[in-house]
């Protein structure tokens, strides 16, 4: 009976993994298709932007529409739409570039909505399963990291052996499987899935997510931390680390090793955190994870030229950062009313992810202007201060017994 109640949860997690694999396939296959058909790096960048910008916009702007249409139906429709868009790309060899950009934008926009509603559906199916939410969000993060760790290299192998178009067919297939799993197996209780806000004007509904976040200082602080981590981590991964590797070793193989060690540390951290998540204080784990997983990974590049030292620090940074996203997910489910989750989740995702393009752009400008080492050291020190200040404040407040309760998220994590 218990296993039967958990089928919906397992199916939803599996659907999300298939969707994540599909996203990794498209990240590799579509730019490569553009490169071999147009020979233009600029057009490759334009296609990447055509997917990411609609993804961010629909995460926020389409939330009120998804509320009215229903979470489960929206998830199915979005995945099917992405499958159709990718199928058209794969099936049309002589497709024009701008038509390709349009289809990629459609797929990106559908994924933005689909990812948000799957997150919202996670709450009712988890409640039915009887598994604590913090453990589910941790497992969810581990599965997505695994998909990222395997998906991109697998996509490269598939593109090399099958070709870009056949890989895009597989991309379309992953979205179709995701839609099928949700349609067939994800059936939350009607009272859980159909909790929707009262019908109200679109703009008023859209403002609801921003209004709620503005009143919750704890969530605002956590979202700001996510933005900062994404900002600095993206700057390190895409600009500072490659420049450091080039300067120290002149070999891209070291870059792959360092990134792989970070991913391995993150995966190991997720496994450990999933096991012990229900026994650890949530907010303290969040602050410590942010402090360990952020600045040390950057600072070590400016303080050491030893690959072994960098690998050790990088592994522990990945291990530490593993607790951050699961805790954010659990706290969001606990503190946000069900009828507002689609809207608020969209705002949270858009704000957190917006740090990614900004970080890489500013890191490149800074490294070119003041030099690599100063950029690394200043960035690392700034991030260290920004992640230690909340931890110090938390420790001061929890040193007094009454304050301990106010800093903990309300409600049972399960």
C-alpha positions, 0 to 999 in steps of 0.5 A, a space after each residue: 500500500 505504501 509503495 502504491 502511494 509512492 508511485 506518483 512521486 517516483 514517476 514525477 521524479 523520473 519524468 523530471 530526470 528524462 526532461 533534464 536529460 533532454 535539456 542536456 542533449 539540446 544544449 550540446 546537439 542544437 549549437 553543434 547543428 547550428 555550427 555545422 549548418 551555418 559555420 557561425 559562432 555568433 548564431 550559436 550564441 543567439 540560439 542559446 539565448 533564444 532558449 534561455 530568455 523565454 525559459 526565464 520569462 515564462 517561469 514568471 509570466 506564465 505562472 498565473 495561466 498555469 494556475 488556472 489550467 492546472 498543474 498536471 495538465 500544464 506539465 503534460 502540454 508543455 512536455 508534448 509541445 517541447 517534443 513536437 518542437 524538437 521533432 520538427 527541428 530534427 525532421 526538417 534538414 533545410 530549416 531556415 535559421 530564424 525558424 529554428 530560433 523560433 522553435 527553440 524559443 518555443 521549446 525553452 518557453 515551454 520548459 520554463 513553465 513545465 519545470 515550475 509546475 513539476 516543482 509544484 506537483 512535487 508537494 502533493 505527491 510527496 505528501 501522499 508518499 509519506 516521505 519527508 519533503 527535505 529528503 525528497 528535495 535532496 534526492 531530486 537535486 541528486 538526480 538532476 545533478 546526476 543527469 547533468 553529470 551524465 547527460 552532457 558527455 553522453 550527448 557529446 558521444 551521441 552527436 559524434 556517433 549518431 549525428 546532431 539530428 538523431 540526437 535531437 530526435 532522442 531529445 524529443 523522445 525524452 520530453 514525450 516520455 516525461 509527458 507520458 509518465 505524468 499522464 499515466 502515473 502522476 495523479 495527486 488527490 483532486 483536492 491537492 492538485 486543484 487548489 487554485 487561487 480565486 480567478 483574478 485579473 492577470 496582472 494582479 495574479 502576477 503581482 501575487 508572487 512578488 508581493 508574497 516574497 517581499 513580506 518574507 525576509 527569510 526567503 528573500 535572504 535565501 534567494 539573494 544567497 542563491 543569486 550570489 552563488 550562481 553569480 560567482 560560481 558561473 564567473 568561476 566556471 566559465 571565465 576565471 577557472 579556464 583562464 587559470 588553467 590556461 595560465 598554469 597548465 595550458 591544457 584543457 584536460 585539467 579544466 575537465 578534471 576540475 569540473 568533474 571533481 566539483 560535480 563528483 563532490 556535489 553528487 557525493 554531498 547530495 547522497 550524504 545529505 539525503 541520508 541525514 537531511 531529516 536529522 540536521 538543522 535546516 537553516 544552519 546547514 544552508 548557511 554552512 553549505 553556502 559558505 563552504 561551497 562558494 568562496 573557497 572554490 574561487 579563493 584557492 585559484 588565487 592562493 595556490 598553483 597546485 592542482 592537487 590542492 585545487 582538486 581537494 578544495 574543489 571537491 569539498 566545495 562541491 560537497 558543501 554546496 549540495 545542501 543548499 538547493 534541497 533546503 531552499 526547495 523544502 523551505 519554499 514548500 513549507 512557507 509558500 501557500 499552495 495557491 501561490 506556489 507556481 507564481 512564487 517558484 517562478 520568481 525565485 527561479 528567475 532571480 536565482 538563474 539571472 545571476 548566471 549570465 551576469 556573472 560570466 559577463 562581468 568576470 570577463 570584463 574584470 579579468 581583462 581590465 584588472 587582471 586574473 589574480 586580482 579578479 579571483 581574490 577580490 571576487 572570492 573575498 567578497 563572496 566569502 564575506 557575503 556568505 559568512 555574514 548571514 552565518 554569523 548572524 544566525 549563530 548570534 541569534 540562535 545563541 539565545 533559546 527564543 531566537 532558535 525557534 524564529 529562525 527555523 522554517 515553520 511546519 513539519 518538513 514532511 
